Amino acid sequence: MDDNWHRSAAFGAERVNLAEVKFTPELLSCVPAEFARKHQVMPVQESSGRLAIAMADPSDLNAIDSLCHILNREIEVRVAEASQLDIFIRRFYEDDYSAN
């Protein structure tokens, strides 16, 4: 496990295993592919106008603030391992990777 995974407790962020998340096209469309790749974030749950995202570094407040501004909604941060985020971002945004 990487250091950010262990630091999640310090930030009060829940840990998430991306293999257990049901990714739908609607959920994936909540975060633009370019933003997901650049900041290594994935949307993991949407409810009542709030969006839960998984990210490797819960201390990256600039990314969180930027996403709040872009989406104009409240963001809840969860932590996933960086290696798992990389795999899932490539899997679900594959078309966007090949376009660049």
C-alpha positions in Angstrom: 0.0 0.0 0.0 1.2 3.5 -0.7 1.7 6.3 1.8 -1.4 8.2 0.8 -3.5 5.1 1.6 -2.1 5.2 5.1 -2.5 9.0 5.4 -6.3 8.7 4.7 -7.0 8.4 8.4 -5.2 11.6 9.1 -7.6 13.4 6.7 -10.7 11.6 8.0 -11.2 10.2 4.5 -12.9 6.9 4.0 -10.8 4.3 2.0 -12.4 2.7 -1.0 -11.6 -0.3 -3.1 -12.4 0.6 -6.7 -13.0 -3.0 -7.6 -16.2 -2.8 -5.4 -17.6 0.3 -7.0 -20.3 0.0 -9.7 -19.2 2.4 -12.4 -21.9 3.5 -14.7 -21.7 5.8 -17.7 -23.7 8.4 -15.7 -21.3 8.2 -12.8 -18.2 8.3 -14.9 -19.5 11.4 -16.8 -19.5 13.3 -13.5 -15.7 13.9 -13.8 -14.2 15.0 -17.1 -11.6 12.4 -18.4 -8.8 15.0 -18.6 -9.4 16.1 -15.0 -9.5 12.4 -13.9 -6.2 11.7 -15.5 -4.4 14.9 -14.5 -5.4 14.7 -10.8 -5.8 10.9 -10.5 -9.4 11.0 -9.3 -12.4 8.8 -10.0 -16.1 9.4 -9.2 -17.3 6.6 -6.9 -20.8 7.7 -5.8 -23.4 10.3 -6.5 -26.4 11.2 -4.3 -28.4 14.2 -3.3 -26.3 16.6 -5.3 -23.0 15.4 -3.7 -20.3 13.6 -5.5 -17.9 11.2 -3.8 -14.5 10.9 -5.5 -11.6 8.6 -4.9 -8.2 10.1 -5.1 -4.7 9.0 -4.1 -3.8 12.2 -2.3 -6.5 13.5 0.0 -4.3 16.5 0.8 -4.5 17.8 -2.7 -6.9 20.6 -1.8 -6.3 22.4 -5.2 -7.7 19.4 -7.1 -10.7 19.2 -4.7 -11.4 22.9 -4.9 -11.0 22.9 -8.7 -13.4 20.0 -9.1 -16.0 21.7 -6.8 -15.7 24.8 -9.0 -15.9 23.0 -12.3 -18.9 20.8 -11.2 -20.6 23.4 -9.0 -21.4 20.8 -6.4 -20.2 19.5 -3.0 -17.4 16.9 -3.2 -16.8 14.2 -0.6 -13.2 12.8 -0.7 -12.4 9.1 -0.4 -9.0 7.5 -0.8 -7.9 4.7 -3.1 -4.5 3.3 -3.9 -2.7 5.2 -6.6 -1.9 2.0 -8.6 -5.6 1.1 -8.5 -6.7 4.5 -9.6 -4.3 4.4 -12.6 -5.7 1.0 -13.7 -9.3 2.1 -13.4 -8.7 5.5 -15.1 -7.1 3.7 -18.0 -9.9 1.2 -18.2 -12.8 3.6 -18.1 -11.2 6.5 -20.0 -9.4 4.3 -22.6 -10.8 6.2 -25.6 -9.6 9.4 -24.2 -6.1 8.0 -23.7 -5.9 6.9 -27.3 -7.1 10.2 -28.5 -4.1 12.0 -27.0 
